[in-house]
Amino acid sequence: MFAREGAKVVVASRTPATVDAVVAEIRGEGFEALGIATDVSKEDQIFEMVALTAEVYGTVDILINKAQGFGTAQSPGRQRSQCL
């Protein structure tokens, strides 16, 4: 949906095969997408995903987290607003 409206999309999922499939679908429709395997329960992976996104696209304008609440496996309720 966002890609069709002109957004550059980053697909982040814990499962590399899922990332690859979704990125292939977006690119198959002629749109731009970057895939990054990311486990959002791992703080370091969140920071790496955001850093790579900023490196490739310059910024993060919209973030949709459909995986779980921000936090870590050790502290699932902790807010991660400082990630961005």
C-alpha positions as CSV (number, residue, x, y, z in Angstrom):
1,M,0.0,0.0,0.0
2,F,2.7,2.5,1.0
3,A,4.9,1.6,-2.0
4,R,2.0,2.2,-4.4
5,E,1.8,5.7,-3.0
6,G,5.5,6.3,-3.6
7,A,7.0,5.4,-0.3
8,K,10.4,3.6,-0.1
9,V,9.6,0.6,2.1
10,V,11.7,-1.3,4.5
11,V,10.5,-4.8,5.3
12,A,11.8,-6.1,8.6
13,S,10.9,-9.5,9.9
14,R,12.6,-12.1,12.1
15,T,12.4,-14.6,9.3
16,P,14.7,-13.9,6.3
17,A,12.4,-15.9,3.9
18,T,9.5,-13.7,4.9
19,V,11.6,-10.6,4.3
20,D,12.7,-11.9,0.9
21,A,9.2,-12.8,-0.2
22,V,7.6,-9.5,0.7
23,V,10.5,-7.5,-0.8
24,A,10.2,-9.6,-4.0
25,E,6.5,-8.9,-4.2
26,I,7.0,-5.1,-3.8
27,R,9.8,-5.0,-6.3
28,G,7.8,-7.2,-8.6
29,E,5.2,-4.4,-8.8
30,G,8.0,-2.0,-9.8
31,F,8.4,-0.3,-6.4
32,E,11.4,0.2,-4.1
33,A,11.9,-1.9,-1.0
34,L,14.8,-2.8,1.3
35,G,14.7,-6.0,3.3
36,I,16.3,-6.4,6.7
37,A,16.0,-9.5,8.9
38,T,15.3,-8.1,12.3
39,D,14.2,-9.6,15.6
40,V,12.5,-6.7,17.4
41,S,12.9,-8.4,20.8
42,K,16.7,-7.8,20.3
43,E,17.6,-4.1,21.0
44,D,20.8,-4.2,19.0
45,Q,18.9,-5.5,15.9
46,I,16.4,-2.7,16.2
47,F,19.2,-0.1,16.2
48,E,20.9,-1.8,13.3
49,M,17.7,-1.8,11.3
50,V,17.1,1.9,11.9
51,A,20.7,2.7,11.2
52,L,20.7,0.8,7.9
53,T,17.4,2.4,6.9
54,A,18.8,5.9,7.6
55,E,22.0,5.0,5.7
56,V,20.0,3.9,2.6
57,Y,17.1,6.3,2.7
58,G,18.4,9.2,4.8
59,T,15.6,9.1,7.4
60,V,12.7,7.2,8.8
61,D,9.4,9.0,8.2
62,I,6.9,6.4,9.2
63,L,7.3,3.3,11.4
64,I,4.7,0.6,11.7
65,N,5.4,-2.1,14.2
66,K,3.1,-5.0,13.5
67,A,5.3,-7.6,15.3
68,Q,4.8,-6.9,19.0
69,G,5.0,-4.0,21.4
70,F,8.4,-2.3,21.6
71,G,10.7,-3.6,24.2
72,T,12.9,-6.6,24.6
73,A,12.4,-10.2,25.5
74,Q,13.8,-9.3,29.0
75,S,11.6,-6.2,29.3
76,P,8.6,-6.4,26.9
77,G,6.8,-3.4,28.3
78,R,9.6,-1.0,28.0
79,Q,9.0,1.9,25.6
80,R,11.5,2.3,22.8
81,S,10.8,5.9,21.7
82,Q,14.5,6.7,21.9
83,C,15.2,4.2,19.1
84,L,14.3,6.8,16.5
